[in-house]
Amino acid sequence: MLPGLLRFLLLWLGLGDWQVRSRRALVRDIWILSGLFMLWLAQPPLMMAVALFSTCLSFCVLDEGNWH
């Protein structure tokens, strides 16, 4: 379900035909925002949850499978 939902979200945002460079830039932005969020929260359980979610989201974005 998640890959289909993620594909729908990416196509809805108009990001269906990415290149590797733009994917890497998006992952960099995800990690910067999650790092700032972790600094703002400063609670170890929430920091671990944000880090695990960011890792999963990064792998989903960088997946080289076909979206179409």
LUMKOL-965270 format. One record per residue: residue in one letter; chain; x, y, z of N, C-alpha, C, O in turn. Coordinates in steps of 0.001 Angstrom, whole numbers, plus 500000, padded with zeros to 6 digits. Layout:
% LUMKOL-965270
ATOM, A, A, X, Y, Z, X, Y, Z, X, Y, Z, X, Y, Z
...
This chain:
% LUMKOL-965270
ATOM, M, A, 500820, 498805, 500000, 500000, 500000, 500000, 500859, 501251, 500000, 500549, 502213, 499297
ATOM, L, A, 501932, 501254, 500777, 502760, 502453, 500872, 503375, 502859, 499540, 503311, 504038, 499194
ATOM, P, A, 503979, 501931, 498761, 504529, 502387, 497480, 503471, 502980, 496556, 503746, 503953, 495853
ATOM, G, A, 502260, 502409, 496543, 501209, 502963, 495707, 500779, 504340, 496177, 500534, 505234, 495367
ATOM, L, A, 500686, 504509, 497495, 500312, 505804, 498058, 501404, 506834, 497814, 501119, 507983, 497477
ATOM, L, A, 502661, 506415, 497986, 503771, 507330, 497745, 503832, 507718, 496269, 504085, 508877, 495939
ATOM, R, A, 503599, 506752, 495385, 503596, 507046, 493949, 502499, 508041, 493608, 502726, 508985, 492851
ATOM, F, A, 501307, 507832, 494163, 500200, 508759, 493923, 500552, 510160, 494411, 500288, 511145, 493722
ATOM, L, A, 501146, 510250, 495595, 501509, 511553, 496153, 502549, 512247, 495287, 502444, 513446, 495029
ATOM, L, A, 503555, 511499, 494836, 504592, 512099, 494001, 504047, 512549, 492657, 504407, 513620, 492168
ATOM, L, A, 503184, 511745, 492059, 502592, 512143, 490783, 501647, 513319, 490951, 501560, 514176, 490072
ATOM, W, A, 500936, 513369, 492073, 500031, 514487, 492341, 500815, 515787, 492520, 500356, 516859, 492126
ATOM, L, A, 502000, 515680, 493117, 502843, 516859, 493295, 503590, 517242, 492021, 504246, 518282, 491971
ATOM, G, A, 503491, 516406, 490999, 504178, 516695, 489744, 505636, 516279, 489768, 506438, 516807, 488998
ATOM, L, A, 505995, 515350, 490631, 507385, 514933, 490763, 507605, 513530, 490225, 508485, 512818, 490711
ATOM, G, A, 506841, 513125, 489252, 506928, 511765, 488738, 508184, 511483, 487932, 508662, 510348, 487937
ATOM, D, A, 508734, 512468, 487243, 509908, 512265, 486383, 511135, 512946, 486971, 511676, 513898, 486410
ATOM, W, A, 511548, 512436, 488097, 512730, 513004, 488748, 514003, 512517, 488115, 514035, 511509, 487410
ATOM, Q, A, 515045, 513258, 488384, 516391, 512796, 488078, 517074, 512538, 489407, 516580, 512945, 490459
ATOM, V, A, 518204, 511863, 489355, 518888, 511469, 490587, 519309, 512689, 491386, 519244, 512671, 492615
ATOM, R, A, 519732, 513734, 490722, 520209, 514918, 491432, 519082, 515577, 492234, 519299, 516007, 493367
ATOM, S, A, 517894, 515657, 491658, 516788, 516279, 492376, 516325, 515386, 493521, 515872, 515888, 494549
ATOM, R, A, 516435, 514054, 493353, 516095, 513153, 494450, 517065, 513332, 495604, 516662, 513365, 496767
ATOM, R, A, 518339, 513448, 495279, 519332, 513641, 496342, 519122, 514973, 497058, 519312, 515066, 498271
ATOM, A, A, 518733, 515994, 496315, 518461, 517293, 496936, 517257, 517203, 497863, 517249, 517812, 498932
ATOM, L, A, 516242, 516446, 497459, 515072, 516273, 498314, 515437, 515519, 499587, 514979, 515875, 500673
ATOM, V, A, 516255, 514486, 499460, 516683, 513726, 500639, 517506, 514612, 501570, 517367, 514532, 502790
ATOM, R, A, 518358, 515452, 500999, 519130, 516387, 501824, 518206, 517325, 502594, 518425, 517582, 503778
ATOM, D, A, 517183, 517832, 501931, 516230, 518714, 502598, 515445, 517979, 503681, 515169, 518539, 504742
ATOM, I, A, 515086, 516721, 503411, 514381, 515924, 504427, 515242, 515774, 505670, 514762, 515934, 506792
ATOM, W, A, 516533, 515461, 505459, 517417, 515265, 506610, 517693, 516580, 507360, 517822, 516575, 508584
ATOM, I, A, 517783, 517682, 506646, 517982, 518973, 507320, 516760, 519320, 508167, 516895, 519726, 509321
ATOM, L, A, 515577, 519160, 507596, 514354, 519462, 508348, 514164, 518520, 509531, 513757, 518948, 510611
ATOM, S, A, 514458, 517246, 509330, 514304, 516318, 510449, 515349, 516585, 511520, 515063, 516428, 512707
ATOM, G, A, 516552, 516985, 511129, 517570, 517341, 512122, 517168, 518560, 512946, 517355, 518585, 514162
ATOM, L, A, 516617, 519568, 512277, 516136, 520744, 513009, 514976, 520382, 513932, 514873, 520894, 515047
ATOM, F, A, 514109, 519496, 513453, 512984, 519038, 514277, 513486, 518278, 515499, 512943, 518429, 516594
ATOM, M, A, 514529, 517458, 515314, 515092, 516713, 516444, 515755, 517648, 517449, 515665, 517431, 518658
ATOM, L, A, 516416, 518678, 516954, 517014, 519653, 517875, 515947, 520414, 518644, 516140, 520756, 519811
ATOM, W, A, 514831, 520678, 517997, 513744, 521411, 518635, 513065, 520557, 519698, 512720, 521062, 520766
ATOM, L, A, 512870, 519267, 519420, 512208, 518383, 520384, 513125, 517999, 521541, 512741, 518108, 522705
ATOM, A, A, 514337, 517548, 521219, 515361, 517179, 522196, 514882, 516135, 523205, 515206, 516224, 524390
ATOM, Q, A, 514127, 515163, 522750, 513711, 514038, 523583, 514114, 512769, 522847, 513687, 512547, 521714
ATOM, P, A, 514938, 511931, 523484, 515492, 510763, 522783, 514462, 509851, 522103, 514707, 509449, 520965
ATOM, P, A, 513339, 509503, 522715, 512397, 508631, 521994, 511829, 509282, 520726, 511679, 508617, 519701
ATOM, L, A, 511517, 510562, 520795, 510996, 511253, 519616, 512082, 511452, 518565, 511804, 511418, 517366
ATOM, M, A, 513305, 511657, 519008, 514412, 511795, 518069, 514637, 510491, 517303, 514892, 510507, 516099
ATOM, M, A, 514541, 509369, 518004, 514694, 508077, 517335, 513559, 507840, 516331, 513793, 507334, 515234
ATOM, A, A, 512352, 508203, 516705, 511211, 508026, 515802, 511375, 508885, 514545, 511115, 508421, 513435
ATOM, V, A, 511800, 510121, 514718, 512000, 511012, 513568, 513140, 510494, 512699, 513045, 510539, 511472
ATOM, A, A, 514214, 510005, 513310, 515345, 509492, 512537, 514951, 508246, 511742, 515324, 508113, 510576
ATOM, L, A, 514208, 507342, 512358, 513779, 506145, 511644, 512814, 506483, 510505, 512909, 505912, 509419
ATOM, F, A, 511892, 507407, 510755, 510963, 507820, 509707, 511707, 508503, 508559, 511403, 508260, 507391
ATOM, S, A, 512681, 509355, 508888, 513452, 510044, 507849, 514259, 509049, 507024, 514385, 509202, 505809
ATOM, T, A, 514801, 508035, 507680, 515551, 507013, 506956, 514654, 506260, 505995, 515013, 506050, 504837
ATOM, C, A, 513487, 505853, 506473, 512540, 505132, 505616, 512087, 506006, 504447, 512018, 505540, 503309
ATOM, L, A, 511786, 507245, 504723, 511358, 508163, 503671, 512476, 508395, 502656, 512214, 508492, 501457
ATOM, S, A, 513713, 508485, 503128, 514847, 508670, 502223, 515019, 507470, 501305, 515267, 507632, 500111
ATOM, F, A, 514889, 506265, 501856, 514993, 505077, 501022, 513856, 505011, 500010, 514060, 504572, 498879
ATOM, C, A, 512682, 505434, 500399, 511548, 505435, 499463, 511798, 506416, 498319, 511482, 506119, 497167
ATOM, V, A, 512351, 507558, 498624, 512590, 508562, 497599, 513719, 508115, 496662, 513636, 508312, 495450
ATOM, L, A, 514767, 507517, 497225, 515919, 507132, 496424, 515758, 505788, 495726, 516645, 505370, 494982
ATOM, D, A, 514652, 505114, 495952, 514413, 503826, 495315, 514424, 504009, 493799, 513767, 504905, 493270
ATOM, E, A, 515172, 503157, 493107, 515297, 503309, 491663, 514305, 502453, 490901, 514484, 502219, 489705
ATOM, G, A, 513274, 501985, 491563, 512250, 501208, 490872, 511446, 502084, 489926, 511462, 503311, 490026
ATOM, N, A, 510752, 501444, 489020, 509935, 502202, 488060, 508688, 502726, 488747, 508015, 501991, 489470
ATOM, W, A, 508383, 503979, 488524, 507184, 504592, 489114, 505986, 504424, 488207, 504853, 504583, 488661
ATOM, H, A, 506194, 504111, 486953, 505071, 504047, 486014, 504687, 502625, 485759, 503759, 502364, 484993
